[in-house]
Amino acid sequence: MFAALAAAILFAIVAWDFKLAAAQSFPDFILDPGGFPVGRDFLNTWMGGRSAFAGGPAAWFDSDVYRAAVATVTGIRDLAPLYWSYPPHLLFFIWPFGLLPFLPSYVVWCVAGLGLYVWTAVAAGVDRRYWLFLAVAPAVAVNVFLGQNGFLTAALLIGGLANIDRRPIIAGILFGILTIKPQFGLLLPVMLLLAGHWRVIASALVTTLLLVAATAVMFGPDIWMQYLHKVVPQQHELINVAGIKGWPIVASAFVNARLIGLPDGWAWVIQGAASASAFGAVVWTFWHRRDPVLSQALYVTATFVFSPWILNYDMVVFGWVVALLRQRADETPVDHALSLAIWMLPVLMFPLGFAHIPAALFLLPLFGARLLWRLARGASEQAPSAVLLAS
C-alpha cells in the first residue's frame, strides 16, 4: 500500500514536470511555480559541470558572482537565489553533465542516479523483490523534484558500509569520495576507530588527500582556502536565514527547533543535546560487535541526528535501511510502523513543516532509540553481516 502511494506521488511529480514543459516555451529552462527551473538544485550540478572546463568554481564562492553567472547562462534575470555550496572536488564526478543541455542532462542525472542507488542497495543485501520499494520511496520523489544528489551520496554511503569487512580498500575509497557531502562523514571516524577498521581509515584518508591534491593542481592551490573562507560561513548563514520557506526540508534538531519558534540560542542547545546523544549512541553501538544490520541502521540515523545541516533529499539512504529491516523475521508491528514513518518522512516534512510541526525532531530520535533498545536486547548476538556487495 505504501509503495503504491509513493509510486503515485512520484508519477504525479514527473507528470507535473512534463505538464509544465508542455505549457511553456523556454527551450532549455522551464520554471516551476516557485520560480526555479524544473530540476531546481540540479542547476548547481549542471553549472558545476560546465565550470570544470572554465577554470573551476572558485569565482562562484561569492554568491553575487554566482547569481550573475546563473542569470547569464539561463537568460532569466529574476531567478530565485541559488548558492554554490559544494566542495570543489565534486567536479570530478559531475563534469559529464555539463556537456549536455540542461533538461537532457537533468533526465540523465535522475535516471542514472536512481539506477545506481537501486543497484547498490540490492547488491548490499536488499532482496530483489524490494527493488520497487526502493525505487518509489518518498525520498526518491523529493530527490527528483529538487534535482539533488541524494542518489549518489546514498550509493556511496551504502557501498562503503556494505564493504567495510570484506573489501576495506573499496569501502575507504567510497568514504573518501563521500567527502563531497561532509555531513555524512562526521561520525564515520568514530565508528571506524571503535571497530578497528584501520585499512578502511587509511584508504579513506589516501582517497581524500588525492582528491584534495588533484583539485588544487587542476584549479589552483588556493581553491580550498577560498572554499573555507567563503562557502563555509555562507552555509552557516543559510541555516539561520532560510526561514519558513527553507526550514521544512531540513531534518536537523537545530532547524526543527527554530521551526517551532525557539530562539537561536535554545535551538543550538537542543542541537547540542541531539548531537551528544547521537555521538554516544554510535560509541555504545560500535564499542562491541553487535547485530550488523541494526548497527548500520543506527549509524545512518545518528548521522541525521548529529548534523545541524542535513535535508530531506539526503534521506534516500533510508530506503535501504528500511528495506533491510523489513526483511528481518524479528520485526514487530511497532518496528514496522516506525520504519514506514521514517520512509515517509521526506515527504511528510513538507506539509508538517509549513504547519510548524517538527516531525524530524521527534521521529528520527524515536527511531534511533528503538534501534538502540533492540541492540541492547541482542547485545550478545554475533550475527554475520548480511550487507556485503556481491562479487
C-alpha positions, -999 to 999 in steps of 0.1 A, spaced: 0 0 0 28 24 10 48 16 -21 17 22 -43 11 56 -26 48 66 -31 47 54 -67 16 76 -73 34 106 -57 65 101 -79 43 97 -110 24 129 -101 57 149 -98 70 136 -131 37 143 -149 36 178 -134 71 185 -147 61 174 -182 29 194 -180 50 225 -172 73 217 -200 44 215 -225 29 247 -212 60 269 -216 81 279 -245 115 281 -229 139 260 -250 162 250 -222 149 261 -188 113 255 -176 102 274 -145 81 258 -117 56 279 -97 84 286 -71 104 305 -97 131 278 -101 139 258 -132 123 223 -132 150 202 -115 158 231 -91 191 223 -74 204 203 -104 211 237 -119 240 239 -95 253 205 -106 249 214 -142 267 248 -137 294 230 -118 299 205 -146 303 234 -170 328 251 -147 352 221 -149 360 233 -184 363 270 -175 388 273 -146 367 258 -118 340 272 -95 362 294 -73 346 326 -85 312 313 -76 320 310 -40 309 346 -40 271 343 -40 266 376 -60 290 365 -87 273 331 -89 238 345 -92 251 368 -120 266 338 -138 234 318 -135 214 347 -149 238 350 -178 236 313 -187 198 309 -182 188 343 -195 164 345 -166 172 377 -147 146 373 -118 156 337 -110 152 327 -73 185 329 -55 209 299 -58 242 293 -40 272 272 -49 279 253 -17 297 221 -27 334 211 -21 353 217 -53 363 181 -58 327 173 -66 335 185 -102 355 152 -108 322 134 -106 297 157 -123 317 172 -152 300 150 -178 266 165 -170 279 199 -181 284 186 -217 246 182 -223 219 208 -225 202 214 -191 170 194 -195 185 163 -211 213 164 -185 187 166 -157 169 135 -171 201 115 -173 211 126 -138 179 113 -123 177 81 -143 214 72 -138 213 82 -102 182 62 -94 196 31 -112 229 34 -93 211 37 -59 188 8 -65 216 -15 -78 238 -6 -49 210 -12 -23 202 -46 -39 238 -56 -41 242 -46 -4 216 -70 10 181 -59 -1 161 -87 -16 154 -82 -53 117 -83 -46 121 -50 -28 135 -31 -57 102 -13 -63 100 -4 -27 134 13 -31 126 30 -64 94 46 -53 104 57 -18 92 92 -10 128 104 -7 132 94 -44 104 117 -54 118 145 -33 153 140 -48 139 140 -84 118 171 -77 147 191 -62 173 177 -86 196 169 -57 225 144 -53 208 121 -28 211 91 -51 249 95 -54 255 101 -17 232 72 -8 251 48 -31 285 59 -17 274 55 19 256 22 13 286 8 -7 310 19 20 291 4 48 285 -28 29 322 -33 20 338 -25 54 346 -61 64 353 -79 31 366 -51 9 381 -24 32 401 -6 5 369 -2 -17 350 9 14 376 35 22 376 48 -14 338 52 -13 340 70 20 368 93 7 345 102 -23 317 108 2 335 139 14 316 157 -14 289 157 13 308 163 45 277 159 67 276 122 61 311 117 74 310 135 107 306 102 127 325 79 104 359 83 121 342 74 154 326 43 141 357 32 121 381 38 150 359 19 176 356 -11 152 393 -11 144 388 -7 106 423 6 100 426 -3 64 393 15 57 406 45 75 439 45 56 421 41 23 396 69 30 424 92 41 445 85 9 415 89 -13 406 122 3 441 136 1 444 126 -36 411 143 -44 422 175 -25 456 175 -42 441 168 -77 416 197 -71 445 220 -61 465 210 -92 436 215 -116 420 247 -102 448 263 -83 463 257 -48 442 284 -31 408 270 -41 404 252 -8 413 282 13 387 302 -7 361 275 -1 368 275 36 368 313 39 337 320 17 314 289 14 315 275 50 304 309 66 278 312 39 264 278 48 262 288 85 243 319 74 219 299 53 209 278 83 197 309 101 181 328 72 164 300 53 132 308 71 98 291 68 104 286 30 135 266 36 133 251 71 106 225 64 130 204 43 158 205 69 159 175 93 183 188 119 173 194 155 185 230 153 164 239 124 134 220 137 137 239 170 138 272 150 107 259 131 86 260 163 98 295 172 126 288 196 154 314 196 188 307 181 205 300 215 179 275 227 179 258 192 217 253 195 213 238 230 188 213 215 211 206 187 240 201 211 220 176 231 209 158 200 245 156 187 258 144 220 232 117 221 240 106 186 277 105 193 271 85 225 248 61 206 274 54 180 301 49 206 280 24 226 269 6 194 303 1 179 323 -4 211 315 -41 207 304 -60 176 267 -62 176 239 -71 151 253 -56 118 220 -45 102 207 -28 133 241 -12 139 243 2 104 207 14 107 217 31 139 247 47 123 227 62 95 200 75 119 227 90 142 242 108 112 210 126 106 205 135 143 241 146 147 244 172 119 229 207 121 225 209 83 211 178 67 179 177 45 151 155 34 166 148 0 196 133 18 172 106 32 174 84 1 197 61 21 168 53 45 151 33 17 180 8 20 178 9 58 140 3 59 141 -24 33 168 -43 52 147 -40 84 115 -52 68 133 -84 57 140 -94 92 120 -120 110 121 -102 143 103 -70 132 73 -63 154 43 -41 143 59 -12 163 91 -16 143 72 -17 110 53 14 119 84 33 129 103 22 98 74 32 75 72 66 93 109 72 86 103 60 50 75 86 46 93 114 65 109 131 35 75 139 20 57 145 54 82 171 63 68 195 36 32 199 49 41 194 86 70 218 84 48 246 69 24 239 98 54 244 122 53 207 132 89 195 136 84 158 125 121 150 121 128 163 156 106 135 170 107 107 145 145 104 140 154 102 177 125 79 184 136 56 155 172 57 168 161 49 204 141 19 192 172 6 173 193 11 205 167 -8 225 168 -37 201 206 -37 200 207 -38 238 184 -68 239 205 -86 214 239 -73 225 254 -107 229 245 -119 194 272 -121 168 252 -121 137 271 -124 104 269 -94 81 240 -95 56 251 -65 37 281 -74 16 282 -63 -20 281 -92 -44 314 -102 -61 
